[in-house]
């Protein structure tokens, strides 16, 4: 396959990943993934072309390509957002890395592997999200910190009486005093959907000053 067709293939496969991310409203979409894939393919192709152009036989065909693997991390870090204890953008950062690997595979003329990885990635992005929603609906242990207006005799019993019967409560850390406020770290067993509702309801109780997830 000619170099031009190989670059077009890298652009097409990377663009498929970008379209999927763009359909989810992500900042790194079609253009970003396409450029990453084409750039990685060209870098890999140039690495192979440079073989024999070093001093003697010292040319390393993997030198430029190796920098793609580490360099794509800087782009991926730019789409990761940390806010209020939650991290977003990890999946998009991973697809950018995969787009770079697809481009490198095309540059090495591993066309079958590039197509296979593209298909696997698209299937994972589209259909495995349903499993995420399933797990979100299942109860799991999550940590919260409760700041009390008055020190409770038993933090677990106090919180257990304020939460629904199906929600289990365990003490993670003893009651502590910080900046004049009495707080205790506890674990509750509930689904992700229920945790937000429980935290809001607890925050409205007069005996509780503040509730936040850890």
RONUKE-970647 format. One line per 4 residues: their letters; for each residue x, y, z of N, C-alpha, C, O, CB. Coordinates in Angstrom, 1 decimal. Glycine has a CB too. Example, Ala and Ser with C-alpha at 12.3 -4.5 7.8 and 13.67 -1.06 7.14 Angstrom:
<pts>
AS = 13.2:-5.7:7.8:12.3:-4.5:7.8:13.2:-3.3:7.8:14.2:-3.3:8.5:11.3:-4.5:9.0 | 12.8:-2.2:7.1:13.7:-1.1:7.1:12.9:0.0:7.9:13.4:1.1:8.0:14.1:-0.6:5.7
</pts>
This chain:
<pts>
XXXX = 0.9:-1.2:0.0:0.0:0.0:0.0:0.9:1.2:0.0:1.9:1.3:0.8:-1.0:0.0:1.2 | 0.6:2.2:-0.8:1.4:3.4:-0.9:1.3:4.2:0.4:0.4:4.0:1.2:0.9:4.3:-2.1 | 2.3:5.1:0.6:2.3:5.9:1.8:1.0:6.8:1.9:0.5:6.9:3.0:3.5:6.8:1.8 | 0.6:7.3:0.8:-0.6:8.2:0.9:-1.8:7.4:1.3:-2.6:7.8:2.1:-0.9:8.8:-0.5
XXXX = -2.0:6.2:0.7:-3.2:5.4:1.1:-3.1:4.9:2.6:-4.1:4.9:3.3:-3.3:4.1:0.2 | -1.8:4.7:3.0:-1.6:4.3:4.4:-2.0:5.4:5.4:-2.7:5.2:6.4:-0.2:3.8:4.7 | -1.6:6.6:5.0:-2.0:7.8:5.8:-3.5:8.0:5.8:-4.1:8.4:6.8:-1.3:9.0:5.3 | -4.1:7.8:4.7:-5.6:7.9:4.6:-6.3:6.9:5.4:-7.3:7.1:6.1:-6.1:7.8:3.1
XXXX = -5.7:5.7:5.5:-6.3:4.6:6.3:-6.2:5.0:7.8:-7.1:4.8:8.6:-5.6:3.3:6.0 | -5.0:5.5:8.2:-4.8:5.9:9.6:-5.8:7.0:9.9:-6.3:7.0:11.0:-3.4:6.4:9.8 | -6.0:8.0:9.0:-6.9:9.1:9.2:-8.4:8.5:9.4:-9.1:9.0:10.3:-6.9:10.1:8.1 | -8.7:7.6:8.6:-10.1:7.0:8.6:-10.3:6.3:9.9:-11.4:6.5:10.5:-10.3:6.1:7.4
XXXX = -9.4:5.4:10.3:-9.6:4.6:11.5:-9.6:5.5:12.7:-10.4:5.3:13.6:-8.5:3.5:11.6 | -8.7:6.4:12.8:-8.7:7.3:13.9:-9.9:8.2:14.0:-10.4:8.5:15.1:-7.4:8.2:13.9 | -10.4:8.6:12.8:-11.6:9.4:12.8:-12.8:8.7:13.3:-13.7:9.3:13.9:-11.9:9.9:11.3 | -12.9:7.4:13.1:-14.0:6.6:13.6:-14.0:6.7:15.2:-15.1:6.9:15.8:-13.9:5.1:13.2
XXXX = -12.9:6.6:15.8:-12.8:6.8:17.3:-13.2:8.2:17.6:-13.9:8.4:18.6:-11.4:6.5:17.8 | -12.8:9.2:16.9:-13.1:10.6:17.1:-14.6:10.9:17.0:-15.1:11.6:17.8:-12.3:11.5:16.2 | -15.2:10.2:16.0:-16.6:10.4:15.8:-17.4:9.9:17.0:-18.4:10.5:17.5:-17.1:9.8:14.6 | -17.0:8.8:17.6:-17.6:8.2:18.7:-17.5:9.1:19.9:-18.5:9.3:20.6:-17.1:6.8:19.1
XXXX = -16.3:9.7:20.1:-16.1:10.6:21.3:-16.9:11.9:21.1:-17.5:12.4:22.0:-14.6:10.9:21.4 | -17.0:12.3:19.8:-17.7:13.6:19.5:-19.2:13.4:19.7:-19.9:14.3:20.1:-17.4:14.0:18.1 | -19.7:12.2:19.4:-21.1:11.9:19.6:-21.5:11.9:21.1:-22.7:12.0:21.5:-21.5:10.5:19.0 | -20.5:11.7:22.0:-20.7:11.8:23.4:-20.5:13.2:24.0:-20.5:13.4:25.2:-19.8:10.8:24.1
XXXX = -20.2:14.1:23.1:-20.0:15.5:23.5:-18.7:15.8:24.1:-18.5:16.7:24.9:-21.1:15.9:24.5 | -17.6:15.0:23.8:-16.3:15.2:24.4:-15.5:16.3:23.6:-15.8:16.4:22.4:-15.5:13.9:24.4 | -14.6:17.0:24.3:-13.9:18.0:23.6:-12.9:17.5:22.6:-12.8:18.1:21.5:-13.1:18.8:24.7 | -12.3:16.4:22.8:-11.4:15.8:21.9:-12.2:14.9:21.0:-12.5:13.7:21.4:-10.2:15.0:22.6
XXXX = -12.5:15.3:19.8:-13.4:14.6:18.9:-12.8:14.2:17.6:-11.6:13.7:17.6:-14.6:15.4:18.6 | -13.5:14.4:16.5:-13.1:13.9:15.2:-11.7:14.4:14.8:-10.8:13.7:14.5:-14.1:14.3:14.2 | -11.6:15.8:14.8:-10.3:16.4:14.3:-9.1:16.0:15.2:-8.0:15.7:14.6:-10.4:17.9:14.3 | -9.3:16.0:16.5:-8.2:15.7:17.4:-7.7:14.2:17.1:-6.5:14.0:17.0:-8.6:15.8:18.8
XXXX = -8.6:13.3:17.1:-8.2:11.9:16.9:-7.6:11.7:15.5:-6.7:10.9:15.4:-9.4:11.0:17.1 | -8.2:12.3:14.5:-7.7:12.1:13.2:-6.2:12.7:13.1:-5.4:12.0:12.5:-8.6:12.9:12.2 | -6.0:13.8:13.7:-4.6:14.4:13.6:-3.6:13.5:14.4:-2.5:13.3:14.0:-4.6:15.8:14.1 | -4.1:13.0:15.5:-3.2:12.1:16.3:-2.8:10.9:15.5:-1.7:10.5:15.5:-3.8:11.8:17.7
XXXX = -3.8:10.3:14.9:-3.6:9.0:14.2:-2.7:9.3:13.0:-1.8:8.5:12.7:-4.9:8.4:13.7 | -3.0:10.3:12.2:-2.1:10.6:11.0:-0.7:11.0:11.4:0.3:10.5:10.8:-2.8:11.7:10.2 | -0.6:11.8:12.5:0.7:12.2:12.9:1.6:11.0:13.4:2.7:10.9:13.1:0.6:13.2:14.1 | 0.9:10.1:14.1:1.6:8.9:14.6:2.0:8.0:13.4:3.1:7.4:13.4:0.7:8.1:15.6
XXXX = 1.2:7.9:12.4:1.5:7.1:11.3:2.7:7.7:10.5:3.6:6.9:10.1:0.3:7.0:10.3 | 2.7:9.0:10.3:3.8:9.6:9.6:5.1:9.5:10.4:6.1:9.3:9.8:3.5:11.1:9.4 | 5.0:9.7:11.8:6.2:9.6:12.6:6.8:8.2:12.5:8.0:8.0:12.4:5.9:9.9:14.0 | 6.0:7.2:12.5:6.4:5.8:12.4:7.0:5.5:11.0:8.1:4.9:10.9:5.3:4.8:12.6
XXXX = 6.4:6.0:10.0:6.9:5.9:8.6:8.3:6.5:8.5:9.2:6.0:7.9:5.9:6.5:7.6 | 8.4:7.7:9.0:9.7:8.4:8.9:10.8:7.7:9.7:12.0:7.7:9.3:9.6:9.9:9.5 | 10.4:7.1:10.8:11.4:6.3:11.6:12.0:5.2:10.8:13.2:4.9:10.8:10.7:5.7:12.9 | 11.1:4.5:10.0:11.6:3.4:9.2:12.4:4.0:8.0:13.4:3.3:7.7:10.4:2.6:8.6
XXXX = 12.1:5.1:7.5:12.8:5.7:6.4:14.2:6.2:6.8:15.1:6.2:6.0:12.0:6.9:5.8 | 14.3:6.5:8.1:15.6:7.0:8.6:16.6:5.9:8.8:17.8:6.2:9.1:15.4:7.8:9.8 | 16.2:4.7:8.8:17.1:3.6:9.1:18.3:3.6:8.0:18.1:3.7:6.8:16.4:2.2:9.0 | 19.5:3.6:8.6:20.7:3.7:7.7:21.2:5.1:7.5:22.2:5.3:6.8:20.3:3.1:6.4
XXXX = 20.5:6.1:8.0:20.9:7.5:7.9:21.7:8.0:9.1:22.0:9.2:9.1:19.8:8.4:7.6 | 21.9:7.1:10.0:22.7:7.5:11.2:24.2:7.4:11.0:24.6:7.2:9.8:22.3:6.7:12.4 | 24.9:7.5:12.1:26.4:7.3:11.9:26.7:5.9:11.8:26.4:5.1:12.8:27.1:8.0:13.2 | 27.2:5.4:10.7:27.4:4.0:10.5:26.1:3.3:10.5:25.2:3.6:9.7:28.3:3.5:11.6
XXXX = 26.0:2.3:11.3:24.8:1.5:11.4:24.0:1.8:12.7:23.3:1.0:13.1:25.1:0.0:11.3 | 24.3:3.0:13.2:23.7:3.3:14.5:22.3:3.9:14.4:21.7:4.2:15.5:24.6:4.3:15.2 | 21.7:4.0:13.3:20.4:4.5:13.1:19.3:3.6:13.8:19.4:2.4:13.6:20.0:4.8:11.7 | 18.5:4.2:14.6:17.5:3.4:15.3:16.1:3.7:14.7:15.6:4.8:14.9:17.5:3.8:16.9
XXXX = 15.5:2.7:14.1:14.2:3.0:13.4:13.0:3.2:14.4:12.0:3.7:14.0:13.8:1.8:12.6 | 13.3:2.9:15.7:12.2:3.1:16.7:12.3:4.3:17.5:11.5:4.6:18.4:12.1:1.9:17.6 | 13.3:5.2:17.2:13.6:6.3:18.0:12.4:7.3:17.9:11.9:7.8:19.0:14.9:7.0:17.6 | 12.0:7.7:16.7:10.9:8.7:16.6:9.6:8.1:17.1:8.9:8.7:17.8:10.8:9.2:15.2
XXXX = 9.4:6.8:16.7:8.1:6.2:17.1:8.0:6.1:18.6:6.9:6.2:19.1:8.0:4.8:16.4 | 9.1:5.9:19.3:9.1:5.7:20.7:8.6:7.0:21.4:8.0:7.0:22.4:10.5:5.3:21.3 | 9.0:8.2:20.8:8.6:9.4:21.3:7.1:9.7:21.2:6.5:10.5:21.9:9.4:10.6:20.7 | 6.5:9.0:20.2:5.0:9.1:20.0:4.3:8.6:21.2:3.3:9.1:21.7:4.5:8.4:18.7
XXXX = 4.8:7.4:21.7:4.2:6.7:22.8:4.2:7.6:24.1:3.2:7.7:24.8:4.9:5.4:23.1 | 5.3:8.2:24.4:5.4:9.1:25.5:4.8:10.4:25.3:4.2:11.0:26.2:6.9:9.2:26.0 | 5.0:11.0:24.1:4.4:12.3:23.8:2.9:12.4:23.8:2.4:13.5:24.1:5.0:12.8:22.5 | 2.3:11.3:23.4:0.8:11.4:23.4:0.2:11.5:24.8:-0.9:11.9:24.9:0.2:10.1:22.7
XXXX = 1.0:11.2:25.8:0.6:11.4:27.2:0.3:12.8:27.5:-0.6:13.1:28.3:1.6:10.8:28.1 | 1.0:13.7:26.9:0.8:15.2:27.2:-0.5:15.6:26.6:-1.2:16.4:27.2:2.0:16.0:26.6 | -0.9:15.1:25.5:-2.2:15.5:24.9:-3.3:14.8:25.7:-4.3:15.5:26.0:-2.3:15.0:23.4 | -3.1:13.6:26.1:-4.1:12.9:26.9:-4.4:13.6:28.2:-5.5:13.7:28.7:-3.7:11.5:27.1
XXXX = -3.3:14.1:28.8:-3.4:14.8:30.1:-4.2:16.1:30.0:-4.9:16.5:30.9:-2.0:15.1:30.7 | -4.2:16.6:28.8:-5.0:17.9:28.6:-6.5:17.7:28.5:-7.2:18.7:28.7:-4.5:18.5:27.3 | -6.9:16.5:28.3:-8.4:16.2:28.3:-8.9:15.7:29.6:-10.1:15.4:29.7:-8.7:15.3:27.1 | -8.0:15.4:30.5:-8.4:14.9:31.8:-8.8:16.0:32.8:-7.9:16.9:33.0:-7.4:13.9:32.4
XXXX = -9.9:16.0:33.4:-10.4:17.1:34.2:-10.6:16.5:35.6:-11.4:15.5:35.8:-11.7:17.8:33.7 | -10.1:17.2:36.6:-10.3:16.8:38.0:-11.1:17.9:38.7:-10.7:19.0:38.7:-9.0:16.5:38.8 | -12.3:17.5:39.2:-13.1:18.5:39.8:-14.0:17.9:40.9:-14.7:17.0:40.7:-14.1:19.2:38.7 | -13.8:18.5:42.1:-14.7:18.1:43.3:-14.6:16.6:43.6:-15.6:16.0:43.8:-16.1:18.5:43.0
XXXX = -13.3:16.1:43.5:-13.1:14.7:43.8:-13.4:13.7:42.7:-13.2:12.5:42.9:-13.9:14.4:45.0 | -13.9:14.2:41.6:-14.2:13.3:40.5:-13.2:13.6:39.3:-12.8:14.7:39.1:-15.7:13.4:40.0 | -13.0:12.5:38.5:-12.0:12.7:37.4:-12.8:12.3:36.1:-13.5:11.3:36.0:-10.8:11.7:37.6 | -12.7:13.2:35.1:-13.4:13.0:33.9:-12.4:13.1:32.7:-11.4:13.8:32.9:-14.5:14.0:33.7
XXXX = -12.7:12.4:31.6:-11.8:12.5:30.5:-10.8:11.3:30.3:-10.1:11.3:29.4:-11.1:13.8:30.5 | -10.8:10.4:31.3:-9.9:9.3:31.2:-10.1:8.4:29.9:-9.2:8.0:29.3:-10.0:8.4:32.4 | -11.4:8.2:29.6:-11.7:7.4:28.4:-11.3:8.1:27.2:-10.8:7.4:26.3:-13.2:7.0:28.4 | -11.5:9.4:27.1:-11.1:10.1:25.9:-9.6:10.1:25.8:-9.1:10.0:24.7:-11.7:11.5:25.9
XXXX = -8.9:10.3:26.9:-7.4:10.2:26.9:-7.0:8.9:26.4:-6.0:8.8:25.6:-6.9:10.5:28.3 | -7.7:7.8:26.8:-7.3:6.5:26.4:-7.5:6.3:24.9:-6.7:5.6:24.2:-8.1:5.4:27.1 | -8.6:6.8:24.3:-8.9:6.7:22.9:-7.9:7.5:22.1:-7.5:7.1:21.0:-10.3:7.2:22.6 | -7.4:8.6:22.6:-6.3:9.3:21.9:-5.1:8.5:21.9:-4.4:8.5:20.8:-6.1:10.7:22.6
XXXX = -4.7:7.8:22.9:-3.6:6.9:23.0:-3.8:5.8:22.0:-2.8:5.4:21.2:-3.3:6.4:24.4 | -5.0:5.2:21.9:-5.2:4.1:21.0:-5.2:4.6:19.6:-4.6:3.9:18.7:-6.6:3.5:21.3 | -5.7:5.8:19.3:-5.6:6.4:18.0:-4.1:6.5:17.5:-3.8:6.3:16.4:-6.3:7.8:17.9 | -3.2:6.9:18.5:-1.8:7.0:18.1:-1.2:5.6:17.8:-0.4:5.5:16.9:-1.0:7.7:19.3
XXXX = -1.6:4.6:18.6:-1.1:3.3:18.3:-1.7:2.7:17.0:-0.9:2.0:16.3:-1.6:2.3:19.5 | -2.9:3.1:16.7:-3.4:2.7:15.4:-2.6:3.3:14.2:-2.3:2.6:13.3:-4.9:3.1:15.2 | -2.3:4.6:14.4:-1.5:5.3:13.4:-0.1:4.6:13.3:0.4:4.5:12.2:-1.3:6.7:13.7 | 0.5:4.2:14.4:1.8:3.6:14.4:1.7:2.2:13.7:2.6:1.8:12.9:2.4:3.4:15.8
XXXX = 0.6:1.5:14.0:0.4:0.2:13.3:0.3:0.3:11.8:0.9:-0.4:11.0:-0.8:-0.5:13.9 | -0.4:1.4:11.4:-0.5:1.6:9.9:0.9:2.0:9.4:1.2:1.6:8.3:-1.5:2.7:9.6 | 1.6:2.8:10.1:3.0:3.2:9.6:3.9:2.0:9.5:4.8:2.0:8.7:3.6:4.2:10.6 | 3.7:1.0:10.3:4.4:-0.3:10.2:3.8:-1.3:9.3:4.3:-2.4:9.2:4.6:-0.9:11.6
XXXX = 2.8:-0.9:8.6:2.1:-1.7:7.6:1.4:-2.9:8.3:1.1:-3.9:7.6:3.1:-2.2:6.6 | 1.0:-2.7:9.5:0.2:-3.8:10.2:-1.2:-3.4:10.1:-1.9:-3.0:11.1:0.7:-3.9:11.7 | -1.7:-3.4:8.9:-3.1:-2.9:8.6:-4.2:-3.8:9.3:-5.1:-3.2:9.8:-3.3:-2.9:7.1 | -4.0:-5.1:9.3:-5.0:-5.9:9.9:-5.2:-5.7:11.4:-6.3:-5.6:11.9:-4.7:-7.4:9.7
XXXX = -4.0:-5.5:12.1:-4.0:-5.2:13.5:-4.7:-3.8:13.8:-5.4:-3.7:14.7:-2.6:-5.2:14.1 | -4.4:-2.9:12.9:-5.0:-1.5:13.1:-6.5:-1.6:12.9:-7.2:-0.9:13.7:-4.4:-0.6:12.0 | -7.0:-2.3:12.0:-8.4:-2.4:11.8:-9.1:-3.1:12.9:-10.1:-2.7:13.4:-8.8:-3.1:10.4 | -8.4:-4.2:13.4:-9.0:-5.0:14.5:-9.1:-4.2:15.8:-10.1:-4.2:16.5:-8.1:-6.2:14.7
XXXX = -8.0:-3.4:16.1:-8.0:-2.6:17.3:-9.1:-1.5:17.2:-9.7:-1.2:18.2:-6.6:-1.9:17.5 | -9.3:-0.9:16.0:-10.3:0.1:15.8:-11.7:-0.5:16.1:-12.5:0.1:16.8:-10.3:0.6:14.4 | -12.0:-1.7:15.6:-13.3:-2.4:15.8:-13.5:-2.7:17.3:-14.5:-2.4:17.8:-13.4:-3.6:14.9 | -12.4:-3.3:17.9:-12.5:-3.6:19.3:-12.8:-2.3:20.2:-13.6:-2.4:21.1:-11.2:-4.3:19.8
XXXX = -12.1:-1.3:19.8:-12.2:0.0:20.6:-13.7:0.5:20.5:-14.3:1.0:21.4:-11.2:1.0:20.2 | -14.2:0.5:19.2:-15.5:1.0:19.0:-16.6:0.2:19.7:-17.5:0.7:20.3:-15.8:1.1:17.5 | -16.4:-1.1:19.7:-17.3:-2.0:20.4:-17.3:-1.7:21.9:-18.3:-1.7:22.6:-17.0:-3.5:20.1 | -16.0:-1.5:22.4:-15.9:-1.3:23.9:-16.5:0.1:24.3:-17.2:0.2:25.3:-14.4:-1.2:24.3
XXXX = -16.3:1.1:23.4:-16.9:2.4:23.8:-18.4:2.4:23.7:-19.1:3.1:24.4:-16.3:3.4:22.8 | -18.9:1.7:22.7:-20.4:1.8:22.5:-21.2:0.8:23.3:-22.2:1.2:23.9:-20.7:1.5:21.0 | -20.7:-0.4:23.5:-21.5:-1.4:24.1:-21.2:-1.7:25.6:-22.0:-2.2:26.3:-21.5:-2.7:23.3 | -19.9:-1.5:26.0:-19.6:-1.7:27.4:-20.1:-0.7:28.3:-20.1:-0.8:29.5:-18.1:-1.9:27.5
XXXX = -20.5:0.5:27.7:-21.1:1.5:28.6:-22.4:1.0:29.3:-22.7:1.5:30.4:-21.4:2.8:27.8 | -23.1:0.1:28.7:-24.3:-0.4:29.3:-23.9:-1.2:30.6:-24.7:-1.2:31.6:-25.0:-1.4:28.4 | -22.7:-1.8:30.6:-22.3:-2.5:31.8:-22.0:-1.5:32.9:-22.2:-1.7:34.1:-21.1:-3.4:31.5 | -21.4:-0.3:32.5:-21.2:0.7:33.5:-22.5:1.2:34.2:-22.5:1.3:35.4:-20.5:1.9:32.8
XXXX = -23.5:1.3:33.4:-24.8:1.7:34.0:-25.4:0.7:34.9:-26.0:1.0:35.9:-25.8:2.0:32.8 | -25.1:-0.6:34.5:-25.6:-1.7:35.4:-24.9:-1.7:36.7:-25.5:-1.8:37.8:-25.3:-3.1:34.7 | -23.5:-1.5:36.7:-22.8:-1.5:38.0:-23.1:-0.2:38.8:-23.1:-0.3:40.0:-21.3:-1.5:37.7 | -23.5:0.9:38.1:-23.9:2.1:38.9:-25.1:1.8:39.6:-25.4:2.5:40.7:-24.1:3.2:37.9
XXXX = -26.0:1.0:39.1:-27.3:0.7:39.8:-27.1:-0.3:41.0:-28.0:-0.5:41.8:-28.3:0.1:38.8 | -25.9:-1.0:41.0:-25.7:-2.0:42.1:-25.2:-1.3:43.4:-24.4:-0.3:43.2:-24.7:-3.1:41.6 | -25.6:-1.7:44.5:-25.0:-1.1:45.8:-23.6:-1.4:46.0:-23.1:-2.5:45.7:-25.9:-1.5:47.0 | -22.8:-0.4:46.4:-21.4:-0.7:46.7:-21.0:0.3:47.9:-21.7:1.3:48.1:-20.5:-0.4:45.5
XXXX = -19.9:-0.1:48.5:-19.4:0.7:49.6:-18.8:2.0:49.2:-17.9:2.0:48.3:-18.4:0.0:50.5 | -19.3:3.2:49.7:-18.7:4.5:49.4:-18.5:5.3:50.6:-19.3:5.2:51.6:-19.7:5.2:48.4 | -17.4:6.1:50.6:-17.1:6.8:51.8:-17.7:8.2:51.8:-17.7:8.9:50.8:-15.5:6.9:52.0 | -18.2:8.6:53.0:-18.7:10.0:53.1:-18.1:10.6:54.5:-17.8:9.8:55.4:-20.2:10.0:53.1
XXXX = -18.1:11.9:54.5:-17.7:12.5:55.8:-18.9:13.4:56.3:-19.4:14.2:55.5:-16.4:13.4:55.6 | -19.3:13.2:57.5:-20.4:13.9:58.1:-19.9:14.8:59.2:-19.2:14.4:60.1:-21.4:12.9:58.7 | -20.2:16.1:59.1:-19.9:17.1:60.1:-21.2:17.3:60.9:-22.2:17.8:60.4:-19.4:18.4:59.5 | -21.1:17.1:62.2:-22.3:17.1:63.1:-22.4:18.5:63.8:-21.4:19.2:64.0:-22.2:16.0:64.2
XXXX = -23.6:18.9:64.0:-23.8:20.2:64.8:-23.5:19.9:66.3:-23.0:20.8:67.0:-25.2:20.7:64.6 | -23.8:18.7:66.8:-23.4:18.3:68.1:-22.8:16.9:68.1:-23.2:16.0:67.3:-24.7:18.2:69.0 | -21.7:16.6:68.9:-21.1:15.3:68.8:-22.0:14.2:69.2:-22.7:14.2:70.2:-19.9:15.3:69.8 | -22.2:13.2:68.3:-23.1:12.1:68.6:-22.5:11.1:69.5:-21.3:10.9:69.5:-23.6:11.4:67.2
XXXX = -23.3:10.4:70.3:-22.8:9.3:71.1:-22.3:8.1:70.3:-21.3:7.5:70.6:-23.9:8.9:72.1 | -23.1:7.9:69.2:-22.7:6.8:68.3:-23.0:7.2:66.9:-24.2:7.3:66.5:-23.5:5.5:68.6 | -21.9:7.5:66.1:-22.1:8.1:64.8:-22.8:7.1:63.8:-23.6:7.5:63.0:-20.7:8.5:64.2 | -22.5:5.8:64.0:-23.1:4.8:63.1:-24.6:4.7:63.4:-25.4:4.7:62.5:-22.4:3.4:63.3
XXXX = -24.9:4.6:64.7:-26.3:4.5:65.0:-27.1:5.8:64.6:-28.2:5.7:64.2:-26.5:4.3:66.5 | -26.5:6.9:64.8:-27.1:8.2:64.4:-27.4:8.2:62.9:-28.5:8.6:62.5:-26.3:9.4:64.8 | -26.4:7.9:62.1:-26.6:7.9:60.7:-27.5:6.8:60.2:-28.2:6.9:59.2:-25.2:7.8:60.0 | -27.4:5.6:60.9:-28.2:4.5:60.5:-29.7:4.8:60.6:-30.5:4.4:59.9:-27.9:3.3:61.3
XXXX = -30.0:5.7:61.6:-31.4:6.0:61.8:-31.9:7.1:60.9:-33.1:7.3:60.8:-31.6:6.5:63.2 | -31.0:7.7:60.1:-31.4:8.8:59.2:-31.4:8.3:57.7:-31.9:9.0:56.8:-30.4:9.9:59.3 | -30.8:7.1:57.5:-30.7:6.6:56.1:-31.8:5.5:55.9:-32.3:4.9:56.9:-29.3:6.0:55.8 | -32.2:5.2:54.6:-33.1:4.1:54.4:-32.7:2.8:55.0:-31.5:2.5:55.1:-33.4:4.0:52.9
XXXX = -33.6:1.9:55.3:-33.3:0.6:55.9:-32.3:-0.3:55.0:-31.5:-1.0:55.6:-34.6:-0.2:56.1 | -32.4:-0.1:53.7:-31.6:-1.0:52.8:-30.2:-0.5:52.7:-29.3:-1.2:52.1:-32.2:-1.0:51.5 | -29.9:0.7:53.3:-28.5:1.2:53.3:-27.7:0.9:54.5:-28.2:1.2:55.7:-28.6:2.8:53.1 | -26.6:0.2:54.4:-25.8:-0.2:55.5:-24.8:0.9:55.8:-24.3:1.6:54.9:-25.1:-1.6:55.2
XXXX = -24.5:1.0:57.1:-23.5:2.1:57.5:-22.4:1.5:58.4:-22.7:0.7:59.3:-24.3:3.2:58.3 | -21.2:1.9:58.1:-20.0:1.4:58.9:-19.2:2.6:59.2:-19.1:3.6:58.4:-19.2:0.3:58.1 | -18.5:2.6:60.4:-17.6:3.7:60.7:-16.2:3.4:60.1:-15.6:2.3:60.3:-17.5:3.8:62.3 | -15.7:4.4:59.4:-14.4:4.3:58.7:-13.3:4.8:59.6:-12.3:4.2:59.8:-14.4:4.9:57.4
XXXX = -13.6:6.0:60.2:-12.6:6.6:61.1:-13.4:7.1:62.3:-14.6:7.5:62.2:-11.9:7.8:60.4 | -12.8:7.1:63.5:-13.5:7.7:64.7:-13.8:9.1:64.5:-13.3:9.8:63.7:-12.6:7.5:66.0 | -14.8:9.6:65.4:-15.2:11.0:65.3:-14.0:11.8:65.7:-13.3:11.6:66.7:-16.3:11.2:66.3 | -13.7:12.9:64.9:-12.6:13.7:65.1:-13.0:15.2:65.2:-14.1:15.5:64.6:-11.5:13.5:64.0
XXXX = -12.2:16.0:65.8:-12.5:17.5:65.8:-11.4:18.2:65.0:-10.2:18.1:65.2:-12.5:18.0:67.3 | -11.9:18.9:64.0:-11.0:19.7:63.1:-11.6:21.1:62.9:-12.7:21.3:62.6:-10.8:19.0:61.7 | -10.7:22.1:63.3:-11.1:23.5:63.1:-12.4:23.8:63.9:-13.3:24.5:63.4:-11.3:23.8:61.7 | -12.5:23.1:65.1:-13.7:23.4:65.9:-14.9:22.6:65.4:-16.0:22.8:66.0:-14.0:24.8:65.9
XXXX = -14.9:21.8:64.4:-16.0:21.1:63.9:-15.8:19.6:64.2:-14.8:19.0:64.0:-16.2:21.3:62.4 | -16.9:18.9:64.6:-16.9:17.5:64.9:-17.3:16.7:63.6:-18.4:16.9:63.1:-17.9:17.2:66.1 | -16.5:15.9:63.1:-16.7:15.2:61.9:-16.4:13.7:62.1:-15.6:13.3:63.0:-15.9:15.8:60.7 | -17.0:12.9:61.3:-16.7:11.4:61.3:-16.8:10.9:59.9:-17.7:11.3:59.1:-17.7:10.7:62.2
XXXX = -15.8:10.0:59.5:-15.8:9.4:58.2:-16.5:8.1:58.3:-16.1:7.2:59.1:-14.3:9.2:57.7 | -17.5:7.9:57.5:-18.3:6.6:57.5:-18.4:6.1:56.1:-18.1:6.7:55.1:-19.7:6.9:58.0 | -18.8:4.8:56.0:-19.0:4.1:54.7:-20.5:3.7:54.6:-21.0:3.1:55.6:-18.0:2.9:54.5 | -21.1:4.0:53.5:-22.5:3.6:53.3:-22.5:2.7:52.1:-21.8:2.9:51.1:-23.4:4.8:53.1
XXXX = -23.3:1.7:52.1:-23.5:0.7:51.0:-24.8:1.1:50.2:-25.9:0.8:50.7:-23.5:-0.7:51.5 | -24.6:1.8:49.1:-25.7:2.2:48.3:-25.2:2.4:46.8:-24.0:2.4:46.6:-26.3:3.5:48.8 | -26.1:2.5:45.9:-25.8:2.7:44.5:-25.3:4.1:44.3:-25.6:5.0:45.1:-26.9:2.3:43.6 | -24.6:4.3:43.2:-24.2:5.7:42.9:-25.3:6.6:42.8:-25.2:7.8:43.2:-23.4:5.7:41.6
XXXX = -26.4:6.2:42.2:-27.6:7.0:42.0:-28.2:7.4:43.4:-28.7:8.5:43.6:-28.7:6.3:41.2 | -28.1:6.5:44.4:-28.7:6.8:45.7:-27.8:7.6:46.6:-28.3:8.3:47.4:-29.1:5.5:46.3 | -26.5:7.5:46.3:-25.6:8.2:47.2:-25.9:9.7:47.2:-25.9:10.4:48.2:-24.2:7.9:46.8 | -26.0:10.3:46.0:-26.2:11.7:45.8:-27.5:12.1:46.5:-27.5:13.2:47.2:-26.3:12.1:44.3
XXXX = -28.5:11.3:46.4:-29.8:11.7:47.0:-29.7:11.6:48.5:-30.2:12.5:49.2:-30.9:10.7:46.5 | -29.0:10.6:49.0:-28.8:10.4:50.5:-28.0:11.6:51.1:-28.3:12.1:52.1:-28.2:9.1:50.8 | -26.9:12.0:50.3:-26.1:13.1:50.8:-26.9:14.4:50.9:-26.8:15.1:51.9:-24.9:13.3:49.9 | -27.7:14.6:49.9:-28.5:15.8:49.9:-29.6:15.8:51.1:-29.8:16.8:51.7:-29.3:16.0:48.6
XXXX = -30.2:14.6:51.3:-31.2:14.5:52.3:-30.5:14.7:53.7:-31.1:15.3:54.6:-31.9:13.2:52.2 | -29.4:14.1:53.9:-28.7:14.2:55.2:-28.2:15.6:55.4:-28.3:16.1:56.6:-27.4:13.3:55.2 | -27.8:16.3:54.4:-27.4:17.7:54.6:-28.5:18.7:55.0:-28.2:19.7:55.5:-26.8:18.2:53.3 | -29.7:18.2:54.9:-30.9:19.1:55.3:-31.3:18.8:56.7:-32.2:19.4:57.3:-32.0:18.9:54.4
XXXX = -30.7:17.8:57.4:-31.1:17.4:58.7:-30.5:18.4:59.7:-29.3:18.8:59.5:-30.6:16.0:59.1 | -31.2:18.8:60.8:-30.7:19.8:61.7:-29.5:19.3:62.5:-28.7:20.1:62.9:-31.8:20.2:62.7 | -29.4:18.0:62.7:-28.3:17.5:63.5:-27.0:17.3:62.7:-25.9:17.0:63.3:-28.6:16.2:64.1 | -27.1:17.6:61.4:-25.9:17.5:60.5:-25.6:18.8:59.9:-26.5:19.5:59.3:-26.2:16.4:59.4
XXXX = -24.3:19.3:60.0:-23.9:20.5:59.5:-23.5:20.4:58.0:-23.9:21.3:57.2:-22.8:21.1:60.3 | -22.9:19.3:57.7:-22.4:19.2:56.3:-22.1:17.7:56.0:-21.7:17.0:56.9:-21.0:20.0:56.1 | -22.3:17.3:54.8:-22.0:16.0:54.3:-21.3:16.1:53.0:-21.8:16.8:52.1:-23.4:15.1:54.2 | -20.3:15.3:52.8:-19.6:15.3:51.5:-19.0:13.9:51.3:-18.7:13.2:52.2:-18.5:16.3:51.5
XX = -18.9:13.5:50.0:-18.3:12.2:49.6:-16.8:12.3:49.6:-16.2:13.4:49.4:-18.8:11.8:48.3 | -16.1:11.2:49.9:-14.7:11.2:50.0:-14.1:10.4:48.8:-12.9:10.3:48.7:-14.2:10.6:51.3
</pts>
